[in-house]
Structures are given as structure tokens and as C-alpha cells.
Amino acid sequence: MGVYLLLVVGATTSLTEAAAACSGWPLCGGGVLPAESAGWVALGHRAIAAVVGVLVVLSVALAWVADASRRVRIALAVALALFPAQSAVGALVAVGELPTALGSVHLLLGVTIFASVLAALAWWLEAETGSPDDGAVDFQPGTDDLPPIEEAPEPEIPTATVPRLKATAAAYFRLMKPRLMWLLCLVAAAAMALAGGQGFTPYVVGATLAGGALSIGASGTFNHVFERDIDKRMQRTNDRPLATDLVPVRNALAFGLLLTAAALGLFWTVNPLTAGLGLVAILFYSVVYTLVLKPNTVQNTVIGGAAGALPALIGWAAVTGEVGGGGLLLALVIFLWTPAHFYNLALAYKEDYERGGFPMMPVVRGETATRRHIVWYLGATLVAAVALAVVAEPLGALYAAVGVALGTVFLWMVVRLHYEQTEAAAFRAFHASNAYLGLLLFAVVFDALVV
């Protein structure tokens, strides 16, 4: 995370400009203290780099002393070899020996060092906590050896008129999967804030967020309809409205279509591209993910991450009328974050997903491989967040602080998950992932609109 801190500081403060305010190296020109705040940023960056360099050296030494695996030692050796090169490029840019455009090389070397250290961590954790017997299994989704529906526990449904009416009203609300709304609407809000400009009006923001909430509700409703029989087999879903027959299938379909029409109508008042992307989002989650990906491939979570990424494109398109680079990069952050987030839930509910016949990563590849993939996707998410900071100029100190602090918490919970390997640890990592993304998106909105 020290290496990542260097990346984030460099990306969010436009380090080439900070270097210009502190033209000497390692101190400013003539050894004097900088007169501008940007110069202090450059000095702080160099001080952190010195500390992180010592940590990289120490990590390499400990890997050899502990007789770590060959690939762990090679990964750390690559980081150690590149660290002086990265520092040298930064120093030459600072003193004016290299054009400031080569600051991108400095950043690229930093990303490579981060990837090397992350790889060493992932392989070390796998060697320390993984099980050699926890490998791939011959899992055939959609087979007939699932437990019969009648064996699933029956949840209690009220029979009295008033309680049942309340339960029915609550059931229609549950069909819309309201827990997903806040985060996905926040994704769209962050994209709109980043895009800014004349198209960022109260009506556009309100119509886009309302349409987004309704489209999420429509997608969730169709998901309930298509998975109603499987939901009855799974303990975590057997109390859903259609699994308990509290809402008839015909009514649920009509409800979903009504939500779709309302969502697309609101999107259309913004612009046609937003409406088109909204329709794609509903169809992708309801049909592609629910009916094609989720029951048939272990990569369902990875590919299905596109469903969560689409609100970023919708928000950007609502304000600008096009799909731009900032929206695509924000979508990439969400896409890469999704496996790092959801695989924790898949670990916690591994037996339930197996009972439902879903080829989730822990079921097909095992828990060891799943934990390894969480580390990989977490690292990729962090790098994508840096790329967003490089492209999106409004992002600054708050975004950097939140990204590093919450990223550290997320990574720490994932490390604990490797060692504890319990349902509680999986849920802690799951909630840490929610906190990371939620607060990072709030930081995007705040940096873009307030700072």
C-alpha cells in the first residue's frame, strides 16, 4: 500500500507540476524549502518514496530468509530492480533533464512495481493458507441431482388480511432489490459529477437517478421471476416473494414491464443515448446475466460486472450526450471491483450456490483459487482508480486519501480472510468492499462539485 500511495499521490496532484515547483532533487533547488504548496507535495512524495524503498528491500530480504517460493522471490526482485529506475526517472524530470511528458513513464514503472509486489503477496498468501486439495471439481451446472424443492424450509407467510397486505406491499418493494439501488445510483451520480458542463442540470440529475432506480427495480424484478424455482432451493433466497408465491408470476412480470417503461421514459426525456443504455442495462442483467452467464459459466461474476458498470456510462451520457473517457474509466473501476466484491459473498454462501446449481468460483475452482482472484481483482481495481485520477482533473486530495485509506482496509480484510477462512471473515471483506467503493464514489462527487 506504500507503493500504491506513491501512485495515487503522483496521479492526483499532477506530479510534473509539483516537480516544477521543486526543481532540485532530492531537495528543492539550492536546498531551500519550497515556497509553494505544490513543492511540499513533491518533497512529501520523495520522502514517502524513500520509506517505501526501504520496505521493498526489507520484503525482499524477508522473502529469502523465509525461503519463500521462487515466484514470490522473483516478483519482489523485479520490484526491487525497478524501484531505482523509477526514482531516477522522477529525479531527472524534476531537475529538467527529461521532458515532463516522461512523467507517464514514471507512473508506468510505479504501476509495474505495484503489480510485482501484489503478485508476491497473492502467491505468498496462497502458499501460507491455501489447501492443495482445494482444486477444481467436475461441476455440471443445470443437472438434475439438485435437492427437490419440497425439501427447502418453508418461510412463514401471514394469513390475516392486513398483515398479508403489508407483506405483499413489502414483497413488491423487495422485487426491486433496493439494496442495489443506492450504490448503482451513486455510480451514475459520480459519472455525472465528473462529466460536469452545461448538461449537468438539476433536471438531468434527477431524471437520470430516478430512471436509474426504476431500471434497477425492473432488472431485479425480472431476476426474481426467472430464478423463482432455484430460489426455493437456496436458504438465502427461499423467502423471496415469488419463491413463496406471495406475488404471482404474472403480476411480477407486469410490475417489471411497468418499471421498465417508466425508467426508459425518464431516460428518454434526458436524451436517446441514455435511454438506449438504460435498455441495454436492463436486458443485460435480466437476460444475459441471469439466464446465460450465471447458470452456465464460472466467469459469470466477471462478465456480469458489466451490469454494474453500465450506470457509469448512463450517467456520463446523460450529461454529455456521448460515451466519454471518464465514464469508461469509472465503468472499468466498477467492472474490476465486482469480482473482488462478490467473490467474498460467494465464499460465504458457497454451499447455497452449490445447492442452487450455480457454478460460482468457490464451487468450481475452490476457495483457495477464489481468495487468490480476490487479491488480483482488488489490485486491478486500485490501478484503475489511479488511471481515473490521471484522466479526471477534478479529482484531488480527498479522492487520494479515501482511495488509499479504504483500499488499505479492504486489502487488510482480504488478508484476514485468507488466514481465518470463515463466513464471518468473508462478510467482513464483503462489507469492506462496499465501504471502499461507496466512499470512493462520494469522494469523486465531492472533489468534482465542491473542491
Secondary structure, 3 states (H helix, E strand, C coil): CHHHHHHHHHHHCCHHHHHHCCCCCCCCHHHCCCCCHHHHHHHHHHHHHHHHHHHHHHHHHHHHHCCCCHHHHHHHHHHHHHHHHHHHHHHHHHCCCCCHHHHHHHHHHHHHHHHHHHHHHHHHHHHHHCCCCCCCCCCCCCCCCCCCHHHCCCCCCCCCHHHHHHHHHHHHHHHCCHHHHHHHHHHHHHHHHHHCCCCCCHHHHHHHHHHHHHHHHHHHHHHHHHCHHHHCCCCCCCCCCCCCCCCCHHHHHHHHHHHHHHHHHHHHHHCHHHHHHHHHHHHHHHHHHHHHHCCCCCCHHHHHHHHHHHHHHHHHHHHHCCCCHHHHHHHHHHHHHHHHHHHHHHHHCHHHHHHHCCCCHHHHCCHHHHHHHHHHHHHHHHHHHHHHHHHCCCCCHHHHHHHHHHHHHHHHHHHHHHHHCCHHHHHHHHHHHHHHHHHHHHHHHHHHHCC
